[in-house]
């Protein structure tokens, strides 16, 4: 590349970054300043709060699968570990601030993820996916069989304590949403710093070619375990949000195998190795069943019951995943980038012609 081309690239970079930064700023203003004032309880409880928890879980899995190239089918297990850890910390250590409970719960999930990440030192691809699937079944079995984790509740379902931070009650719908939004914002910023750092580049090198990464001096085994630990930490924190901000209960059924596949679908649909992709995929996963339900009721009326809705959701979601894998493997993030570039080029061309 010539010096002139480098100068043009450097001059164009700030102009390319500014629309993205403006868009993020606008979204944050709406999320923090507008929605808490105008949104209904239904919007908070049924859409926004589960969207934030699932987006954070998708962000955690994207670290492992999108950036490091390690397949995992046990994300829901690490969500459960985080949720049960936070519940027991809040129950048995009542004097500890809840934000500290969340941090400790994430560390517990990271430790469990590190344990189940050990097979990645020897296994790859399908075999690694099966080993992470074993984590899903094992963790769910432990929480079902060991009553201590659920405070010996006969049903295995426990109600979480009301949310509060520094004495400020956050148990309303808007309060739980703002709490989840604050946690997701902080974790997303930390993940962005991670993927832009040398550690993030080491993860990408591991994904692209493990042997080449080893040749250039990247500690492959350490990076793999780091990916499992960081991913499990983030997913564990997402599990805390799922239980405390959305479900308001802790139960094994809330963290079943379907949840693991749901998080995997978020990453595939949204886009691998894309921070925006986790949020785009989670938005589709959360909103899609609601839209499908309204459309089914409008077209079929009483024939469109919950069983038909669930079956239709699985069929359409499967078709969407196959379509994205064939037509746009990079997911919604790449699709929106392409649409934005076309719109920007069209607008720029119109301005040049009129100027």
Secondary structure as UniProt FT lines:
FT   HELIX           3..29
FT   HELIX           30..34
FT   HELIX           35..38
FT   HELIX           41..42
FT   HELIX           43..48
FT   HELIX           49..61
FT   HELIX           62..67
FT   HELIX           75..92
FT   TURN            94..95
FT   HELIX           98..117
FT   HELIX           118..121
FT   HELIX           125..145
FT   HELIX           147..150
FT   TURN            151..152
FT   TURN            154..155
FT   STRAND          158..159
FT   STRAND          164..165
FT   TURN            166..167
FT   STRAND          168..169
FT   HELIX           173..195
FT   HELIX           198..208
FT   HELIX           210..215
FT   TURN            216..217
FT   HELIX           220..241
FT   HELIX           242..247
FT   STRAND          249..250
FT   HELIX           252..255
FT   HELIX           257..270
FT   TURN            272..273
FT   HELIX           275..300
FT   HELIX           301..303
FT   HELIX           306..327
FT   TURN            329..330
FT   HELIX           331..354
//
